[in-house]
Amino acid sequence: MTTTRTGQDAAALKRLDALRPAYETLREDRIRAQSDVERLTRELEAARAQAREELGTDDEAEIRAMIEAVRAENARQVAAFAEAVQAVRDRLAALPEPR
């Protein structure tokens, strides 16, 4: 019976040794992931602080609405500029040809 138990113990130790690299890899991955979460949390808070400072809010929906409003205003201004350019072209076309 002692021989069997010793054989089982040896097999268990061998299996543990075989699993150790996988365990170490998972442990390192966990440590890396925790570090990434901490870093990304700091970066997110810094970005939120910057948004509050520059835009007065860090609410994503409000920021999206601001961006859409700016895009709409840009489109309106581009259209107004295109109309002004066309008006200048029309006036230039209406001038008599130089002799």
Secondary structure, DSSP 4 states (H G I P E B T S, - for coil): -HHHHHHHHHHHHHHHHHHHHHHHHHHHHHHHHHHHHHHHHHHHHHHHHHHHHHHS---HHHHHHHHHHHHHHHHHHHHHHHHHHHHHHHHHHHSPPP-
